[in-house]
Amino acid sequence: MQNRLPQLHQCVLLVMSVNPVLAAMVGWVVLGRHPGRLGWTAITTVVCTNALSIRTSRG
């Protein structure tokens, strides 16, 4: 039997993967703080990991 994430969990993962991007953008626009190379690398890693998790769970 293959493990699959329910549709609700996939939506939650998708929304959670966008949070770091939104936080970085708000910090940049409102506070004038640029995340830097390491920050963008970390954000990209989180987003890609969640996208890969959703993709592999669908089969």
Chimera marker file (.cmm) of the C-alpha trace (Angstrom):
<marker_set name="trace">
<marker id="1" x="0.000" y="0.000" z="0.000" r="1" g="1" b="0" radius="0.5"/>
<marker id="2" x="1.384" y="3.341" z="-1.036" r="1" g="1" b="0" radius="0.5"/>
<marker id="3" x="1.468" y="6.247" z="1.407" r="1" g="1" b="0" radius="0.5"/>
<marker id="4" x="-0.398" y="9.241" z="0.018" r="1" g="1" b="0" radius="0.5"/>
<marker id="5" x="-1.114" y="12.564" z="1.630" r="1" g="1" b="0" radius="0.5"/>
<marker id="6" x="-4.746" y="13.589" z="1.822" r="1" g="1" b="0" radius="0.5"/>
<marker id="7" x="-5.716" y="16.602" z="-0.285" r="1" g="1" b="0" radius="0.5"/>
<marker id="8" x="-5.995" y="18.824" z="2.797" r="1" g="1" b="0" radius="0.5"/>
<marker id="9" x="-2.432" y="18.027" z="3.869" r="1" g="1" b="0" radius="0.5"/>
<marker id="10" x="-1.161" y="18.844" z="0.381" r="1" g="1" b="0" radius="0.5"/>
<marker id="11" x="-2.837" y="22.256" z="0.546" r="1" g="1" b="0" radius="0.5"/>
<marker id="12" x="-1.351" y="22.904" z="3.979" r="1" g="1" b="0" radius="0.5"/>
<marker id="13" x="2.134" y="22.028" z="2.723" r="1" g="1" b="0" radius="0.5"/>
<marker id="14" x="1.696" y="24.317" z="-0.253" r="1" g="1" b="0" radius="0.5"/>
<marker id="15" x="0.607" y="27.239" z="1.922" r="1" g="1" b="0" radius="0.5"/>
<marker id="16" x="3.399" y="26.563" z="4.426" r="1" g="1" b="0" radius="0.5"/>
<marker id="17" x="5.994" y="26.631" z="1.651" r="1" g="1" b="0" radius="0.5"/>
<marker id="18" x="4.894" y="30.126" z="0.630" r="1" g="1" b="0" radius="0.5"/>
<marker id="19" x="5.200" y="31.556" z="4.167" r="1" g="1" b="0" radius="0.5"/>
<marker id="20" x="9.002" y="32.036" z="4.109" r="1" g="1" b="0" radius="0.5"/>
<marker id="21" x="8.747" y="33.872" z="0.796" r="1" g="1" b="0" radius="0.5"/>
<marker id="22" x="6.033" y="36.189" z="2.089" r="1" g="1" b="0" radius="0.5"/>
<marker id="23" x="7.940" y="36.828" z="5.308" r="1" g="1" b="0" radius="0.5"/>
<marker id="24" x="11.076" y="37.727" z="3.353" r="1" g="1" b="0" radius="0.5"/>
<marker id="25" x="9.151" y="40.051" z="1.043" r="1" g="1" b="0" radius="0.5"/>
<marker id="26" x="7.384" y="41.812" z="3.927" r="1" g="1" b="0" radius="0.5"/>
<marker id="27" x="10.688" y="42.171" z="5.762" r="1" g="1" b="0" radius="0.5"/>
<marker id="28" x="12.255" y="43.616" z="2.639" r="1" g="1" b="0" radius="0.5"/>
<marker id="29" x="9.435" y="46.045" z="1.786" r="1" g="1" b="0" radius="0.5"/>
<marker id="30" x="8.325" y="47.085" z="5.280" r="1" g="1" b="0" radius="0.5"/>
<marker id="31" x="11.577" y="46.876" z="7.242" r="1" g="1" b="0" radius="0.5"/>
<marker id="32" x="14.073" y="47.413" z="4.456" r="1" g="1" b="0" radius="0.5"/>
<marker id="33" x="15.896" y="44.190" z="5.350" r="1" g="1" b="0" radius="0.5"/>
<marker id="34" x="17.240" y="42.194" z="2.404" r="1" g="1" b="0" radius="0.5"/>
<marker id="35" x="17.498" y="38.455" z="3.228" r="1" g="1" b="0" radius="0.5"/>
<marker id="36" x="20.869" y="38.008" z="1.532" r="1" g="1" b="0" radius="0.5"/>
<marker id="37" x="22.200" y="35.012" z="-0.355" r="1" g="1" b="0" radius="0.5"/>
<marker id="38" x="22.015" y="32.552" z="2.564" r="1" g="1" b="0" radius="0.5"/>
<marker id="39" x="18.468" y="33.630" z="3.392" r="1" g="1" b="0" radius="0.5"/>
<marker id="40" x="17.254" y="33.181" z="-0.184" r="1" g="1" b="0" radius="0.5"/>
<marker id="41" x="19.016" y="29.809" z="-0.362" r="1" g="1" b="0" radius="0.5"/>
<marker id="42" x="17.219" y="28.670" z="2.790" r="1" g="1" b="0" radius="0.5"/>
<marker id="43" x="13.866" y="29.907" z="1.473" r="1" g="1" b="0" radius="0.5"/>
<marker id="44" x="14.425" y="28.138" z="-1.855" r="1" g="1" b="0" radius="0.5"/>
<marker id="45" x="15.318" y="24.927" z="-0.037" r="1" g="1" b="0" radius="0.5"/>
<marker id="46" x="12.090" y="25.016" z="2.003" r="1" g="1" b="0" radius="0.5"/>
<marker id="47" x="9.908" y="25.741" z="-1.036" r="1" g="1" b="0" radius="0.5"/>
<marker id="48" x="11.559" y="23.059" z="-3.189" r="1" g="1" b="0" radius="0.5"/>
<marker id="49" x="11.399" y="20.461" z="-0.432" r="1" g="1" b="0" radius="0.5"/>
<marker id="50" x="7.683" y="21.056" z="0.088" r="1" g="1" b="0" radius="0.5"/>
<marker id="51" x="7.000" y="21.023" z="-3.658" r="1" g="1" b="0" radius="0.5"/>
<marker id="52" x="8.916" y="17.754" z="-4.023" r="1" g="1" b="0" radius="0.5"/>
<marker id="53" x="7.011" y="16.275" z="-1.088" r="1" g="1" b="0" radius="0.5"/>
<marker id="54" x="3.680" y="17.178" z="-2.680" r="1" g="1" b="0" radius="0.5"/>
<marker id="55" x="4.747" y="15.908" z="-6.093" r="1" g="1" b="0" radius="0.5"/>
<marker id="56" x="5.987" y="12.541" z="-4.835" r="1" g="1" b="0" radius="0.5"/>
<marker id="57" x="2.922" y="12.033" z="-2.645" r="1" g="1" b="0" radius="0.5"/>
<marker id="58" x="0.622" y="12.244" z="-5.676" r="1" g="1" b="0" radius="0.5"/>
<marker id="59" x="2.351" y="9.349" z="-7.319" r="1" g="1" b="0" radius="0.5"/>
<link id1="1" id2="2" r="1" g="1" b="0" radius="0.2"/>
<link id1="2" id2="3" r="1" g="1" b="0" radius="0.2"/>
<link id1="3" id2="4" r="1" g="1" b="0" radius="0.2"/>
<link id1="4" id2="5" r="1" g="1" b="0" radius="0.2"/>
<link id1="5" id2="6" r="1" g="1" b="0" radius="0.2"/>
<link id1="6" id2="7" r="1" g="1" b="0" radius="0.2"/>
<link id1="7" id2="8" r="1" g="1" b="0" radius="0.2"/>
<link id1="8" id2="9" r="1" g="1" b="0" radius="0.2"/>
<link id1="9" id2="10" r="1" g="1" b="0" radius="0.2"/>
<link id1="10" id2="11" r="1" g="1" b="0" radius="0.2"/>
<link id1="11" id2="12" r="1" g="1" b="0" radius="0.2"/>
<link id1="12" id2="13" r="1" g="1" b="0" radius="0.2"/>
<link id1="13" id2="14" r="1" g="1" b="0" radius="0.2"/>
<link id1="14" id2="15" r="1" g="1" b="0" radius="0.2"/>
<link id1="15" id2="16" r="1" g="1" b="0" radius="0.2"/>
<link id1="16" id2="17" r="1" g="1" b="0" radius="0.2"/>
<link id1="17" id2="18" r="1" g="1" b="0" radius="0.2"/>
<link id1="18" id2="19" r="1" g="1" b="0" radius="0.2"/>
<link id1="19" id2="20" r="1" g="1" b="0" radius="0.2"/>
<link id1="20" id2="21" r="1" g="1" b="0" radius="0.2"/>
<link id1="21" id2="22" r="1" g="1" b="0" radius="0.2"/>
<link id1="22" id2="23" r="1" g="1" b="0" radius="0.2"/>
<link id1="23" id2="24" r="1" g="1" b="0" radius="0.2"/>
<link id1="24" id2="25" r="1" g="1" b="0" radius="0.2"/>
<link id1="25" id2="26" r="1" g="1" b="0" radius="0.2"/>
<link id1="26" id2="27" r="1" g="1" b="0" radius="0.2"/>
<link id1="27" id2="28" r="1" g="1" b="0" radius="0.2"/>
<link id1="28" id2="29" r="1" g="1" b="0" radius="0.2"/>
<link id1="29" id2="30" r="1" g="1" b="0" radius="0.2"/>
<link id1="30" id2="31" r="1" g="1" b="0" radius="0.2"/>
<link id1="31" id2="32" r="1" g="1" b="0" radius="0.2"/>
<link id1="32" id2="33" r="1" g="1" b="0" radius="0.2"/>
<link id1="33" id2="34" r="1" g="1" b="0" radius="0.2"/>
<link id1="34" id2="35" r="1" g="1" b="0" radius="0.2"/>
<link id1="35" id2="36" r="1" g="1" b="0" radius="0.2"/>
<link id1="36" id2="37" r="1" g="1" b="0" radius="0.2"/>
<link id1="37" id2="38" r="1" g="1" b="0" radius="0.2"/>
<link id1="38" id2="39" r="1" g="1" b="0" radius="0.2"/>
<link id1="39" id2="40" r="1" g="1" b="0" radius="0.2"/>
<link id1="40" id2="41" r="1" g="1" b="0" radius="0.2"/>
<link id1="41" id2="42" r="1" g="1" b="0" radius="0.2"/>
<link id1="42" id2="43" r="1" g="1" b="0" radius="0.2"/>
<link id1="43" id2="44" r="1" g="1" b="0" radius="0.2"/>
<link id1="44" id2="45" r="1" g="1" b="0" radius="0.2"/>
<link id1="45" id2="46" r="1" g="1" b="0" radius="0.2"/>
<link id1="46" id2="47" r="1" g="1" b="0" radius="0.2"/>
<link id1="47" id2="48" r="1" g="1" b="0" radius="0.2"/>
<link id1="48" id2="49" r="1" g="1" b="0" radius="0.2"/>
<link id1="49" id2="50" r="1" g="1" b="0" radius="0.2"/>
<link id1="50" id2="51" r="1" g="1" b="0" radius="0.2"/>
<link id1="51" id2="52" r="1" g="1" b="0" radius="0.2"/>
<link id1="52" id2="53" r="1" g="1" b="0" radius="0.2"/>
<link id1="53" id2="54" r="1" g="1" b="0" radius="0.2"/>
<link id1="54" id2="55" r="1" g="1" b="0" radius="0.2"/>
<link id1="55" id2="56" r="1" g="1" b="0" radius="0.2"/>
<link id1="56" id2="57" r="1" g="1" b="0" radius="0.2"/>
<link id1="57" id2="58" r="1" g="1" b="0" radius="0.2"/>
<link id1="58" id2="59" r="1" g="1" b="0" radius="0.2"/>
</marker_set>
